[in-house]
């Protein structure tokens, strides 16, 4: 009985985490659509605004690239920001 209770608790927590992640992703997408526009800064334009505009003009375009092609620039920006010379996070 204890195993079943633990398994149900873990499954419930996993479901809540998925729902929270989905909500936060939707909230971030809404914030991008509402407040971001071109001309804020060249870096934000290239990494956030341009892909968001493309996402609305060509909704299926995201499937034409691999995960690493889509996430590579953002990963590079995080690695650059986290370097000790820049003060790290």
C-alpha positions as CSV (number, residue, x, y, z in Angstrom):
1,X,0.0,0.0,0.0
2,X,2.8,2.4,0.8
3,X,4.4,1.9,-2.7
4,X,1.1,2.7,-4.3
5,X,0.7,5.8,-2.3
6,X,4.3,7.0,-3.1
7,X,3.8,6.2,-6.8
8,X,0.5,8.2,-6.9
9,X,2.1,11.1,-5.1
10,X,5.0,11.1,-7.5
11,X,2.6,10.9,-10.5
12,X,0.5,13.7,-9.1
13,X,3.6,15.9,-8.5
14,X,4.8,15.2,-12.1
15,X,1.4,16.2,-13.5
16,X,1.4,19.4,-11.5
17,X,4.9,20.3,-12.7
18,X,3.8,19.7,-16.3
19,X,0.7,21.9,-15.9
20,X,2.8,24.6,-14.2
21,X,5.4,24.5,-17.0
22,X,2.7,24.7,-19.7
23,X,1.1,27.6,-17.9
24,X,4.4,29.5,-17.6
25,X,5.2,28.8,-21.3
26,X,1.9,30.2,-22.3
27,X,2.3,33.2,-20.1
28,X,5.7,33.9,-21.6
29,X,4.4,33.5,-25.1
30,X,1.5,35.9,-24.3
31,X,4.0,38.5,-22.8
32,X,6.2,38.2,-26.0
33,X,3.1,38.8,-28.2
34,X,1.9,41.7,-26.0
35,X,5.0,43.7,-25.1
36,X,7.9,42.9,-27.4
37,X,8.4,44.7,-30.7
38,X,11.3,45.3,-33.0
39,X,13.8,48.0,-32.2
40,X,14.2,47.3,-28.4
41,X,17.8,46.0,-28.9
42,X,19.6,44.2,-31.7
43,X,20.2,41.1,-29.5
44,X,16.5,40.8,-28.3
45,X,15.4,41.5,-31.9
46,X,17.5,38.6,-33.3
47,X,17.0,36.1,-30.5
48,X,13.4,36.7,-29.4
49,X,11.4,39.1,-31.6
50,X,12.3,37.8,-35.0
51,X,11.6,34.1,-34.2
52,X,8.3,35.2,-32.5
53,X,7.2,37.1,-35.6
54,X,8.2,34.2,-37.9
55,X,6.2,31.9,-35.6
56,X,3.1,33.9,-36.3
57,X,3.7,34.3,-40.0
58,X,4.7,30.6,-40.6
59,X,3.3,28.5,-37.7
60,X,4.8,25.2,-39.1
61,X,8.2,26.7,-39.7
62,X,9.6,25.6,-36.4
63,X,9.5,21.9,-37.5
64,X,11.9,22.6,-40.4
65,X,14.9,22.9,-38.1
66,X,16.4,20.6,-35.5
67,X,16.3,21.4,-31.8
68,X,19.9,22.4,-31.7
69,X,19.5,24.7,-34.7
70,X,16.6,26.4,-32.9
71,X,18.1,26.5,-29.4
72,X,21.8,26.9,-30.3
73,X,21.8,30.7,-30.2
74,X,19.9,30.9,-26.9
75,X,22.2,28.3,-25.4
76,X,25.2,30.4,-26.6
77,X,23.8,33.5,-25.0
78,X,23.3,31.7,-21.6
79,X,26.8,30.2,-21.7
80,X,28.3,33.6,-22.5
81,X,26.3,35.2,-19.6
82,X,27.4,32.4,-17.2
83,X,31.1,32.8,-17.8
84,X,33.1,33.8,-14.7
85,X,34.7,36.8,-16.6
86,X,31.2,38.3,-16.9
87,X,30.4,37.7,-13.2
88,X,28.4,34.5,-13.8
89,X,24.8,34.2,-12.8
